[in-house]
Amino acid sequence: MPLYIVRWPSFNVSLVKARNEDELVDLLDEVADPAGCRWAVYRGPVWIDLDLPLDVQWDETKGERSPRTKDDAKVTGVEKLHDDHVPYEVSIGGGDTGVDMREAVTRCAFPNIQRVFDEREDEVPELAALRAAVKAELRELVQYTWRAAQVDRRSDPEAVLLRMLGLTAAPPWMKALMKQEQDDAE
C-alpha cells in the first residue's frame, strides 16, 4: 500500500497511506477539501516520533547511575492525557534519517523553500530569499481560492452540493453517485 505525501493548499503536509488515489481522496475528505491538495507517492526515508507529553524527574538523592525503581520517578503531564485523550506530540525523528526525511518532504511539498536551503548548503539562507520562496509556495493556496470562487459563481446542482459539503471538486464517491443518478434517469 503506497504512502502518499500530501501538500495541502496552506503550509501543511501529511503522510497518508492509501490503497490508491481514490481511497486517498476519500481519506483527505475526512479532514478538508482534497481538491486543493497536491500529492505524490512518497518513497523517501521515514522516521516519525510520537511522544507522550510526559516529563520524568528522578529522585536526586540516588547517584546518577544507580539502579532506579518506578517509585523513584516523578511523572508530570498526566493531566494532558486526561484532558486531551492521549495527545501525542508528533515530530520527525533524529539522526541522519530524520534529516534526510525532512529534506525529502520539503523537496516534494515545498520545492522553492528547499531550493533556497540547497543553494546555501551549510550556511543560513538570507531572509529575503526565504520570503521569496515562501511567496512562491502560495501557488496552491491561490489556485484553491480561485477554484472555490468558480464553484461559488455556479448555480447548477453539482455546485450547490459542492458548496454544502465544503468542496471545490467532486470526489470519486460523488462522481459515481452522480453518474448512477444520470444512468437511472436515462
WOMOMO-V925033 format. One record per helix or strand. SS is the DSSP state (alpha for helix, beta for strand). FROM is the first residue (numbers start at 1). LEN is the number of residues. If there is no record, write none. Layout:
ss->{SS;SS}
from->{FROM;FROM}
len->{LEN;LEN}
This chain:
ss->{beta;beta;alpha;alpha;beta;beta;beta;alpha;beta;alpha;beta;alpha;alpha;alpha;alpha;alpha;alpha}
from->{2;13;21;34;38;48;55;70;73;78;89;95;111;127;139;157;172}
len->{6;6;9;3;4;4;4;3;4;7;4;15;10;10;15;9;14}
